[in-house]
Amino acid sequence: MKKIIKVEGMSCNHCVMAVKNALQELEGVSQVDISLEDKKVEVMGDNLVDESLKEAIEDAGYDVVEITG
């Protein structure tokens, strides 16, 4: 399963690592790829729940604009 998440507020590699670490702590997440330039986060895994992904990113201090996939 793959989810594409559009995230606002990421401006540097520290931001990327904060989002990546927050998502990798979630159950079912196997891989996280982030494009700082495109403001997109690609999450791979099993049984990914949109609300859990959104909550993890927002708890890290960033805004989720859209989740697709």
mmCIF file of the N, C-alpha and C atoms, coordinates in Angstrom:
data_MODEL
# 
_entry.id   MODEL 
# 
loop_
_atom_site.group_PDB 
_atom_site.id 
_atom_site.type_symbol 
_atom_site.label_atom_id 
_atom_site.label_alt_id 
_atom_site.label_comp_id 
_atom_site.label_asym_id 
_atom_site.label_entity_id 
_atom_site.label_seq_id 
_atom_site.pdbx_PDB_ins_code 
_atom_site.Cartn_x 
_atom_site.Cartn_y 
_atom_site.Cartn_z 
_atom_site.occupancy 
_atom_site.B_iso_or_equiv 
_atom_site.pdbx_formal_charge 
_atom_site.auth_seq_id 
_atom_site.auth_comp_id 
_atom_site.auth_asym_id 
_atom_site.auth_atom_id 
_atom_site.pdbx_PDB_model_num 
ATOM 1   N N  . MET A 1 1  ? 0.842  -1.179 0.000  1.00 0.00 ? 1  MET A N  1 
ATOM 2   C CA . MET A 1 1  ? 0.000  0.000  0.000  1.00 0.00 ? 1  MET A CA 1 
ATOM 3   C C  . MET A 1 1  ? 0.889  1.246  0.000  1.00 0.00 ? 1  MET A C  1 
ATOM 4   N N  . LYS A 1 2  ? 0.485  2.226  -0.798 1.00 0.00 ? 2  LYS A N  1 
ATOM 5   C CA . LYS A 1 2  ? 1.255  3.471  -0.887 1.00 0.00 ? 2  LYS A CA 1 
ATOM 6   C C  . LYS A 1 2  ? 0.328  4.658  -0.681 1.00 0.00 ? 2  LYS A C  1 
ATOM 7   N N  . LYS A 1 3  ? 0.790  5.616  0.106  1.00 0.00 ? 3  LYS A N  1 
ATOM 8   C CA . LYS A 1 3  ? 0.064  6.865  0.333  1.00 0.00 ? 3  LYS A CA 1 
ATOM 9   C C  . LYS A 1 3  ? 0.969  8.025  -0.045 1.00 0.00 ? 3  LYS A C  1 
ATOM 10  N N  . ILE A 1 4  ? 0.384  9.015  -0.700 1.00 0.00 ? 4  ILE A N  1 
ATOM 11  C CA . ILE A 1 4  ? 1.095  10.251 -1.028 1.00 0.00 ? 4  ILE A CA 1 
ATOM 12  C C  . ILE A 1 4  ? 0.461  11.365 -0.185 1.00 0.00 ? 4  ILE A C  1 
ATOM 13  N N  . ILE A 1 5  ? 1.310  12.056 0.561  1.00 0.00 ? 5  ILE A N  1 
ATOM 14  C CA . ILE A 1 5  ? 0.814  13.099 1.468  1.00 0.00 ? 5  ILE A CA 1 
ATOM 15  C C  . ILE A 1 5  ? 1.461  14.426 1.094  1.00 0.00 ? 5  ILE A C  1 
ATOM 16  N N  . LYS A 1 6  ? 0.626  15.437 0.880  1.00 0.00 ? 6  LYS A N  1 
ATOM 17  C CA . LYS A 1 6  ? 1.131  16.790 0.621  1.00 0.00 ? 6  LYS A CA 1 
ATOM 18  C C  . LYS A 1 6  ? 1.229  17.499 1.969  1.00 0.00 ? 6  LYS A C  1 
ATOM 19  N N  . VAL A 1 7  ? 2.445  17.992 2.275  1.00 0.00 ? 7  VAL A N  1 
ATOM 20  C CA . VAL A 1 7  ? 2.715  18.575 3.583  1.00 0.00 ? 7  VAL A CA 1 
ATOM 21  C C  . VAL A 1 7  ? 3.263  19.993 3.432  1.00 0.00 ? 7  VAL A C  1 
ATOM 22  N N  . GLU A 1 8  ? 2.704  20.915 4.186  1.00 0.00 ? 8  GLU A N  1 
ATOM 23  C CA . GLU A 1 8  ? 3.191  22.296 4.216  1.00 0.00 ? 8  GLU A CA 1 
ATOM 24  C C  . GLU A 1 8  ? 4.009  22.511 5.483  1.00 0.00 ? 8  GLU A C  1 
ATOM 25  N N  . GLY A 1 9  ? 5.010  23.383 5.382  1.00 0.00 ? 9  GLY A N  1 
ATOM 26  C CA . GLY A 1 9  ? 5.775  23.768 6.556  1.00 0.00 ? 9  GLY A CA 1 
ATOM 27  C C  . GLY A 1 9  ? 7.181  23.194 6.608  1.00 0.00 ? 9  GLY A C  1 
ATOM 28  N N  . MET A 1 10 ? 7.486  22.229 5.734  1.00 0.00 ? 10 MET A N  1 
ATOM 29  C CA . MET A 1 10 ? 8.840  21.670 5.716  1.00 0.00 ? 10 MET A CA 1 
ATOM 30  C C  . MET A 1 10 ? 9.739  22.609 4.915  1.00 0.00 ? 10 MET A C  1 
ATOM 31  N N  . SER A 1 11 ? 10.880 23.018 5.516  1.00 0.00 ? 11 SER A N  1 
ATOM 32  C CA . SER A 1 11 ? 11.753 23.956 4.803  1.00 0.00 ? 11 SER A CA 1 
ATOM 33  C C  . SER A 1 11 ? 13.221 23.537 4.780  1.00 0.00 ? 11 SER A C  1 
ATOM 34  N N  . CYS A 1 12 ? 13.560 22.453 5.489  1.00 0.00 ? 12 CYS A N  1 
ATOM 35  C CA . CYS A 1 12 ? 14.966 22.046 5.550  1.00 0.00 ? 12 CYS A CA 1 
ATOM 36  C C  . CYS A 1 12 ? 15.076 20.550 5.838  1.00 0.00 ? 12 CYS A C  1 
ATOM 37  N N  . ASN A 1 13 ? 16.301 20.053 5.860  1.00 0.00 ? 13 ASN A N  1 
ATOM 38  C CA . ASN A 1 13 ? 16.503 18.632 6.119  1.00 0.00 ? 13 ASN A CA 1 
ATOM 39  C C  . ASN A 1 13 ? 16.095 18.237 7.535  1.00 0.00 ? 13 ASN A C  1 
ATOM 40  N N  . HIS A 1 14 ? 16.189 19.160 8.480  1.00 0.00 ? 14 HIS A N  1 
ATOM 41  C CA . HIS A 1 14 ? 15.715 18.877 9.832  1.00 0.00 ? 14 HIS A CA 1 
ATOM 42  C C  . HIS A 1 14 ? 14.212 18.577 9.806  1.00 0.00 ? 14 HIS A C  1 
ATOM 43  N N  . CYS A 1 15 ? 13.470 19.353 9.036  1.00 0.00 ? 15 CYS A N  1 
ATOM 44  C CA . CYS A 1 15 ? 12.030 19.146 8.896  1.00 0.00 ? 15 CYS A CA 1 
ATOM 45  C C  . CYS A 1 15 ? 11.750 17.770 8.292  1.00 0.00 ? 15 CYS A C  1 
ATOM 46  N N  . VAL A 1 16 ? 12.498 17.436 7.252  1.00 0.00 ? 16 VAL A N  1 
ATOM 47  C CA . VAL A 1 16 ? 12.335 16.145 6.585  1.00 0.00 ? 16 VAL A CA 1 
ATOM 48  C C  . VAL A 1 16 ? 12.550 15.006 7.576  1.00 0.00 ? 16 VAL A C  1 
ATOM 49  N N  . MET A 1 17 ? 13.606 15.097 8.371  1.00 0.00 ? 17 MET A N  1 
ATOM 50  C CA . MET A 1 17 ? 13.901 14.034 9.335  1.00 0.00 ? 17 MET A CA 1 
ATOM 51  C C  . MET A 1 17 ? 12.840 13.960 10.435 1.00 0.00 ? 17 MET A C  1 
ATOM 52  N N  . ALA A 1 18 ? 12.304 15.088 10.853 1.00 0.00 ? 18 ALA A N  1 
ATOM 53  C CA . ALA A 1 18 ? 11.261 15.097 11.880 1.00 0.00 ? 18 ALA A CA 1 
ATOM 54  C C  . ALA A 1 18 ? 10.016 14.369 11.385 1.00 0.00 ? 18 ALA A C  1 
ATOM 55  N N  . VAL A 1 19 ? 9.624  14.649 10.146 1.00 0.00 ? 19 VAL A N  1 
ATOM 56  C CA . VAL A 1 19 ? 8.445  13.996 9.567  1.00 0.00 ? 19 VAL A CA 1 
ATOM 57  C C  . VAL A 1 19 ? 8.726  12.507 9.345  1.00 0.00 ? 19 VAL A C  1 
ATOM 58  N N  . LYS A 1 20 ? 9.895  12.202 8.814  1.00 0.00 ? 20 LYS A N  1 
ATOM 59  C CA . LYS A 1 20 ? 10.261 10.804 8.543  1.00 0.00 ? 20 LYS A CA 1 
ATOM 60  C C  . LYS A 1 20 ? 10.267 9.983  9.834  1.00 0.00 ? 20 LYS A C  1 
ATOM 61  N N  . ASN A 1 21 ? 10.892 10.506 10.882 1.00 0.00 ? 21 ASN A N  1 
ATOM 62  C CA . ASN A 1 21 ? 10.952 9.791  12.158 1.00 0.00 ? 21 ASN A CA 1 
ATOM 63  C C  . ASN A 1 21 ? 9.563  9.593  12.760 1.00 0.00 ? 21 ASN A C  1 
ATOM 64  N N  . ALA A 1 22 ? 8.719  10.614 12.664 1.00 0.00 ? 22 ALA A N  1 
ATOM 65  C CA . ALA A 1 22 ? 7.352  10.508 13.208 1.00 0.00 ? 22 ALA A CA 1 
ATOM 66  C C  . ALA A 1 22 ? 6.571  9.408  12.495 1.00 0.00 ? 22 ALA A C  1 
ATOM 67  N N  . LEU A 1 23 ? 6.705  9.339  11.177 1.00 0.00 ? 23 LEU A N  1 
ATOM 68  C CA . LEU A 1 23 ? 5.963  8.337  10.414 1.00 0.00 ? 23 LEU A CA 1 
ATOM 69  C C  . LEU A 1 23 ? 6.519  6.929  10.617 1.00 0.00 ? 23 LEU A C  1 
ATOM 70  N N  . GLN A 1 24 ? 7.837  6.809  10.733 1.00 0.00 ? 24 GLN A N  1 
ATOM 71  C CA . GLN A 1 24 ? 8.441  5.490  10.892 1.00 0.00 ? 24 GLN A CA 1 
ATOM 72  C C  . GLN A 1 24 ? 8.079  4.843  12.228 1.00 0.00 ? 24 GLN A C  1 
ATOM 73  N N  . GLU A 1 25 ? 7.620  5.628  13.181 1.00 0.00 ? 25 GLU A N  1 
ATOM 74  C CA . GLU A 1 25 ? 7.197  5.081  14.468 1.00 0.00 ? 25 GLU A CA 1 
ATOM 75  C C  . GLU A 1 25 ? 5.820  4.426  14.400 1.00 0.00 ? 25 GLU A C  1 
ATOM 76  N N  . LEU A 1 26 ? 5.072  4.692  13.327 1.00 0.00 ? 26 LEU A N  1 
ATOM 77  C CA . LEU A 1 26 ? 3.729  4.138  13.202 1.00 0.00 ? 26 LEU A CA 1 
ATOM 78  C C  . LEU A 1 26 ? 3.778  2.667  12.787 1.00 0.00 ? 26 LEU A C  1 
ATOM 79  N N  . GLU A 1 27 ? 2.849  1.897  13.327 1.00 0.00 ? 27 GLU A N  1 
ATOM 80  C CA . GLU A 1 27 ? 2.747  0.484  12.980 1.00 0.00 ? 27 GLU A CA 1 
ATOM 81  C C  . GLU A 1 27 ? 2.340  0.344  11.507 1.00 0.00 ? 27 GLU A C  1 
ATOM 82  N N  . GLY A 1 28 ? 3.008  -0.558 10.798 1.00 0.00 ? 28 GLY A N  1 
ATOM 83  C CA . GLY A 1 28 ? 2.668  -0.828 9.405  1.00 0.00 ? 28 GLY A CA 1 
ATOM 84  C C  . GLY A 1 28 ? 3.502  -0.062 8.397  1.00 0.00 ? 28 GLY A C  1 
ATOM 85  N N  . VAL A 1 29 ? 4.190  0.996  8.826  1.00 0.00 ? 29 VAL A N  1 
ATOM 86  C CA . VAL A 1 29 ? 5.003  1.801  7.911  1.00 0.00 ? 29 VAL A CA 1 
ATOM 87  C C  . VAL A 1 29 ? 6.325  1.077  7.647  1.00 0.00 ? 29 VAL A C  1 
ATOM 88  N N  . SER A 1 30 ? 6.616  0.831  6.355  1.00 0.00 ? 30 SER A N  1 
ATOM 89  C CA . SER A 1 30 ? 7.856  0.132  6.014  1.00 0.00 ? 30 SER A CA 1 
ATOM 90  C C  . SER A 1 30 ? 8.882  1.049  5.358  1.00 0.00 ? 30 SER A C  1 
ATOM 91  N N  . GLN A 1 31 ? 8.411  2.114  4.685  1.00 0.00 ? 31 GLN A N  1 
ATOM 92  C CA . GLN A 1 31 ? 9.340  3.019  4.002  1.00 0.00 ? 31 GLN A CA 1 
ATOM 93  C C  . GLN A 1 31 ? 8.728  4.405  3.904  1.00 0.00 ? 31 GLN A C  1 
ATOM 94  N N  . VAL A 1 32 ? 9.573  5.432  4.072  1.00 0.00 ? 32 VAL A N  1 
ATOM 95  C CA . VAL A 1 32 ? 9.133  6.826  3.949  1.00 0.00 ? 32 VAL A CA 1 
ATOM 96  C C  . VAL A 1 32 ? 10.120 7.550  3.046  1.00 0.00 ? 32 VAL A C  1 
ATOM 97  N N  . ASP A 1 33 ? 9.625  8.127  1.964  1.00 0.00 ? 33 ASP A N  1 
ATOM 98  C CA . ASP A 1 33 ? 10.447 8.944  1.064  1.00 0.00 ? 33 ASP A CA 1 
ATOM 99  C C  . ASP A 1 33 ? 9.840  10.339 1.028  1.00 0.00 ? 33 ASP A C  1 
ATOM 100 N N  . ILE A 1 34 ? 10.691 11.352 1.175  1.00 0.00 ? 34 ILE A N  1 
ATOM 101 C CA . ILE A 1 34 ? 10.197 12.727 1.234  1.00 0.00 ? 34 ILE A CA 1 
ATOM 102 C C  . ILE A 1 34 ? 10.908 13.592 0.202  1.00 0.00 ? 34 ILE A C  1 
ATOM 103 N N  . SER A 1 35 ? 10.109 14.358 -0.555 1.00 0.00 ? 35 SER A N  1 
ATOM 104 C CA . SER A 1 35 ? 10.646 15.348 -1.481 1.00 0.00 ? 35 SER A CA 1 
ATOM 105 C C  . SER A 1 35 ? 10.380 16.725 -0.882 1.00 0.00 ? 35 SER A C  1 
ATOM 106 N N  . LEU A 1 36 ? 11.434 17.345 -0.378 1.00 0.00 ? 36 LEU A N  1 
ATOM 107 C CA . LEU A 1 36 ? 11.310 18.677 0.207  1.00 0.00 ? 36 LEU A CA 1 
ATOM 108 C C  . LEU A 1 36 ? 10.870 19.684 -0.859 1.00 0.00 ? 36 LEU A C  1 
ATOM 109 N N  . GLU A 1 37 ? 11.418 19.540 -2.046 1.00 0.00 ? 37 GLU A N  1 
ATOM 110 C CA . GLU A 1 37 ? 11.106 20.456 -3.148 1.00 0.00 ? 37 GLU A CA 1 
ATOM 111 C C  . GLU A 1 37 ? 9.630  20.399 -3.542 1.00 0.00 ? 37 GLU A C  1 
ATOM 112 N N  . ASP A 1 38 ? 9.074  19.170 -3.611 1.00 0.00 ? 38 ASP A N  1 
ATOM 113 C CA . ASP A 1 38 ? 7.672  18.998 -4.013 1.00 0.00 ? 38 ASP A CA 1 
ATOM 114 C C  . ASP A 1 38 ? 6.704  19.037 -2.840 1.00 0.00 ? 38 ASP A C  1 
ATOM 115 N N  . LYS A 1 39 ? 7.249  19.084 -1.609 1.00 0.00 ? 39 LYS A N  1 
ATOM 116 C CA . LYS A 1 39 ? 6.433  19.051 -0.394 1.00 0.00 ? 39 LYS A CA 1 
ATOM 117 C C  . LYS A 1 39 ? 5.554  17.813 -0.356 1.00 0.00 ? 39 LYS A C  1 
ATOM 118 N N  . LYS A 1 40 ? 6.136  16.678 -0.802 1.00 0.00 ? 40 LYS A N  1 
ATOM 119 C CA . LYS A 1 40 ? 5.394  15.419 -0.850 1.00 0.00 ? 40 LYS A CA 1 
ATOM 120 C C  . LYS A 1 40 ? 6.082  14.357 -0.020 1.00 0.00 ? 40 LYS A C  1 
ATOM 121 N N  . VAL A 1 41 ? 5.263  13.583 0.675  1.00 0.00 ? 41 VAL A N  1 
ATOM 122 C CA . VAL A 1 41 ? 5.746  12.462 1.460  1.00 0.00 ? 41 VAL A CA 1 
ATOM 123 C C  . VAL A 1 41 ? 5.108  11.206 0.889  1.00 0.00 ? 41 VAL A C  1 
ATOM 124 N N  . GLU A 1 42 ? 5.937  10.225 0.549  1.00 0.00 ? 42 GLU A N  1 
ATOM 125 C CA . GLU A 1 42 ? 5.443  8.948  0.046  1.00 0.00 ? 42 GLU A CA 1 
ATOM 126 C C  . GLU A 1 42 ? 5.671  7.909  1.135  1.00 0.00 ? 42 GLU A C  1 
ATOM 127 N N  . VAL A 1 43 ? 4.581  7.284  1.566  1.00 0.00 ? 43 VAL A N  1 
ATOM 128 C CA . VAL A 1 43 ? 4.655  6.293  2.642  1.00 0.00 ? 43 VAL A CA 1 
ATOM 129 C C  . VAL A 1 43 ? 4.241  4.933  2.085  1.00 0.00 ? 43 VAL A C  1 
ATOM 130 N N  . MET A 1 44 ? 5.076  3.928  2.329  1.00 0.00 ? 44 MET A N  1 
ATOM 131 C CA . MET A 1 44 ? 4.774  2.559  1.918  1.00 0.00 ? 44 MET A CA 1 
ATOM 132 C C  . MET A 1 44 ? 4.574  1.729  3.181  1.00 0.00 ? 44 MET A C  1 
ATOM 133 N N  . GLY A 1 45 ? 3.639  0.778  3.109  1.00 0.00 ? 45 GLY A N  1 
ATOM 134 C CA . GLY A 1 45 ? 3.426  -0.101 4.252  1.00 0.00 ? 45 GLY A CA 1 
ATOM 135 C C  . GLY A 1 45 ? 2.106  -0.832 4.159  1.00 0.00 ? 45 GLY A C  1 
ATOM 136 N N  . ASP A 1 46 ? 1.758  -1.484 5.249  1.00 0.00 ? 46 ASP A N  1 
ATOM 137 C CA . ASP A 1 46 ? 0.520  -2.259 5.329  1.00 0.00 ? 46 ASP A CA 1 
ATOM 138 C C  . ASP A 1 46 ? -0.448 -1.590 6.287  1.00 0.00 ? 46 ASP A C  1 
ATOM 139 N N  . ASN A 1 47 ? -1.726 -1.640 5.929  1.00 0.00 ? 47 ASN A N  1 
ATOM 140 C CA . ASN A 1 47 ? -2.796 -1.125 6.796  1.00 0.00 ? 47 ASN A CA 1 
ATOM 141 C C  . ASN A 1 47 ? -2.547 0.311  7.249  1.00 0.00 ? 47 ASN A C  1 
ATOM 142 N N  . LEU A 1 48 ? -2.153 1.167  6.309  1.00 0.00 ? 48 LEU A N  1 
ATOM 143 C CA . LEU A 1 48 ? -1.910 2.572  6.633  1.00 0.00 ? 48 LEU A CA 1 
ATOM 144 C C  . LEU A 1 48 ? -3.240 3.298  6.818  1.00 0.00 ? 48 LEU A C  1 
ATOM 145 N N  . VAL A 1 49 ? -3.372 4.005  7.928  1.00 0.00 ? 49 VAL A N  1 
ATOM 146 C CA . VAL A 1 49 ? -4.601 4.729  8.251  1.00 0.00 ? 49 VAL A CA 1 
ATOM 147 C C  . VAL A 1 49 ? -4.341 6.224  8.070  1.00 0.00 ? 49 VAL A C  1 
ATOM 148 N N  . ASP A 1 50 ? -5.123 6.852  7.186  1.00 0.00 ? 50 ASP A N  1 
ATOM 149 C CA . ASP A 1 50 ? -4.926 8.270  6.876  1.00 0.00 ? 50 ASP A CA 1 
ATOM 150 C C  . ASP A 1 50 ? -4.888 9.126  8.137  1.00 0.00 ? 50 ASP A C  1 
ATOM 151 N N  . GLU A 1 51 ? -5.812 8.903  9.054  1.00 0.00 ? 51 GLU A N  1 
ATOM 152 C CA . GLU A 1 51 ? -5.896 9.729  10.255 1.00 0.00 ? 51 GLU A CA 1 
ATOM 153 C C  . GLU A 1 51 ? -4.635 9.597  11.112 1.00 0.00 ? 51 GLU A C  1 
ATOM 154 N N  . SER A 1 52 ? -4.087 8.394  11.190 1.00 0.00 ? 52 SER A N  1 
ATOM 155 C CA . SER A 1 52 ? -2.856 8.174  11.971 1.00 0.00 ? 52 SER A CA 1 
ATOM 156 C C  . SER A 1 52 ? -1.669 8.875  11.325 1.00 0.00 ? 52 SER A C  1 
ATOM 157 N N  . LEU A 1 53 ? -1.590 8.805  9.990  1.00 0.00 ? 53 LEU A N  1 
ATOM 158 C CA . LEU A 1 53 ? -0.507 9.475  9.261  1.00 0.00 ? 53 LEU A CA 1 
ATOM 159 C C  . LEU A 1 53 ? -0.596 10.986 9.482  1.00 0.00 ? 53 LEU A C  1 
ATOM 160 N N  . LYS A 1 54 ? -1.811 11.518 9.340  1.00 0.00 ? 54 LYS A N  1 
ATOM 161 C CA . LYS A 1 54 ? -2.023 12.958 9.515  1.00 0.00 ? 54 LYS A CA 1 
ATOM 162 C C  . LYS A 1 54 ? -1.654 13.391 10.930 1.00 0.00 ? 54 LYS A C  1 
ATOM 163 N N  . GLU A 1 55 ? -2.093 12.620 11.918 1.00 0.00 ? 55 GLU A N  1 
ATOM 164 C CA . GLU A 1 55 ? -1.824 12.962 13.315 1.00 0.00 ? 55 GLU A CA 1 
ATOM 165 C C  . GLU A 1 55 ? -0.322 12.963 13.611 1.00 0.00 ? 55 GLU A C  1 
ATOM 166 N N  . ALA A 1 56 ? 0.403  11.993 13.085 1.00 0.00 ? 56 ALA A N  1 
ATOM 167 C CA . ALA A 1 56 ? 1.848  11.910 13.318 1.00 0.00 ? 56 ALA A CA 1 
ATOM 168 C C  . ALA A 1 56 ? 2.566  13.122 12.736 1.00 0.00 ? 56 ALA A C  1 
ATOM 169 N N  . ILE A 1 57 ? 2.175  13.526 11.531 1.00 0.00 ? 57 ILE A N  1 
ATOM 170 C CA . ILE A 1 57 ? 2.811  14.673 10.876 1.00 0.00 ? 57 ILE A CA 1 
ATOM 171 C C  . ILE A 1 57 ? 2.455  15.966 11.600 1.00 0.00 ? 57 ILE A C  1 
ATOM 172 N N  . GLU A 1 58 ? 1.196  16.115 11.974 1.00 0.00 ? 58 GLU A N  1 
ATOM 173 C CA . GLU A 1 58 ? 0.778  17.340 12.653 1.00 0.00 ? 58 GLU A CA 1 
ATOM 174 C C  . GLU A 1 58 ? 1.377  17.434 14.056 1.00 0.00 ? 58 GLU A C  1 
ATOM 175 N N  . ASP A 1 59 ? 1.537  16.294 14.729 1.00 0.00 ? 59 ASP A N  1 
ATOM 176 C CA . ASP A 1 59 ? 2.182  16.296 16.049 1.00 0.00 ? 59 ASP A CA 1 
ATOM 177 C C  . ASP A 1 59 ? 3.648  16.713 15.939 1.00 0.00 ? 59 ASP A C  1 
ATOM 178 N N  . ALA A 1 60 ? 4.254  16.456 14.762 1.00 0.00 ? 60 ALA A N  1 
ATOM 179 C CA . ALA A 1 60 ? 5.654  16.872 14.531 1.00 0.00 ? 60 ALA A CA 1 
ATOM 180 C C  . ALA A 1 60 ? 5.741  18.361 14.186 1.00 0.00 ? 60 ALA A C  1 
ATOM 181 N N  . GLY A 1 61 ? 4.579  19.009 13.976 1.00 0.00 ? 61 GLY A N  1 
ATOM 182 C CA . GLY A 1 61 ? 4.564  20.455 13.754 1.00 0.00 ? 61 GLY A CA 1 
ATOM 183 C C  . GLY A 1 61 ? 4.337  20.904 12.315 1.00 0.00 ? 61 GLY A C  1 
ATOM 184 N N  . TYR A 1 62 ? 3.810  20.010 11.472 1.00 0.00 ? 62 TYR A N  1 
ATOM 185 C CA . TYR A 1 62 ? 3.622  20.350 10.060 1.00 0.00 ? 62 TYR A CA 1 
ATOM 186 C C  . TYR A 1 62 ? 2.158  20.166 9.679  1.00 0.00 ? 62 TYR A C  1 
ATOM 187 N N  . ASP A 1 63 ? 1.769  20.780 8.566  1.00 0.00 ? 63 ASP A N  1 
ATOM 188 C CA . ASP A 1 63 ? 0.365  20.760 8.136  1.00 0.00 ? 63 ASP A CA 1 
ATOM 189 C C  . ASP A 1 63 ? 0.159  19.799 6.975  1.00 0.00 ? 63 ASP A C  1 
ATOM 190 N N  . VAL A 1 64 ? -0.814 18.900 7.140  1.00 0.00 ? 64 VAL A N  1 
ATOM 191 C CA . VAL A 1 64 ? -1.181 17.979 6.064  1.00 0.00 ? 64 VAL A CA 1 
ATOM 192 C C  . VAL A 1 64 ? -2.240 18.662 5.212  1.00 0.00 ? 64 VAL A C  1 
ATOM 193 N N  . VAL A 1 65 ? -1.964 18.761 3.911  1.00 0.00 ? 65 VAL A N  1 
ATOM 194 C CA . VAL A 1 65 ? -2.892 19.397 2.986  1.00 0.00 ? 65 VAL A CA 1 
ATOM 195 C C  . VAL A 1 65 ? -3.786 18.350 2.349  1.00 0.00 ? 65 VAL A C  1 
ATOM 196 N N  . GLU A 1 66 ? -3.206 17.193 1.992  1.00 0.00 ? 66 GLU A N  1 
ATOM 197 C CA . GLU A 1 66 ? -3.961 16.188 1.260  1.00 0.00 ? 66 GLU A CA 1 
ATOM 198 C C  . GLU A 1 66 ? -3.278 14.823 1.407  1.00 0.00 ? 66 GLU A C  1 
ATOM 199 N N  . ILE A 1 67 ? -4.095 13.768 1.463  1.00 0.00 ? 67 ILE A N  1 
ATOM 200 C CA . ILE A 1 67 ? -3.584 12.399 1.466  1.00 0.00 ? 67 ILE A CA 1 
ATOM 201 C C  . ILE A 1 67 ? -4.293 11.656 0.333  1.00 0.00 ? 67 ILE A C  1 
ATOM 202 N N  . THR A 1 68 ? -3.505 11.056 -0.555 1.00 0.00 ? 68 THR A N  1 
ATOM 203 C CA . THR A 1 68 ? -4.067 10.256 -1.647 1.00 0.00 ? 68 THR A CA 1 
ATOM 204 C C  . THR A 1 68 ? -3.432 8.879  -1.662 1.00 0.00 ? 68 THR A C  1 
ATOM 205 N N  . GLY A 1 69 ? -4.114 7.959  -2.315 1.00 0.00 ? 69 GLY A N  1 
ATOM 206 C CA . GLY A 1 69 ? -3.560 6.618  -2.455 1.00 0.00 ? 69 GLY A CA 1 
ATOM 207 C C  . GLY A 1 69 ? -4.286 5.603  -1.644 1.00 0.00 ? 69 GLY A C  1 
# 
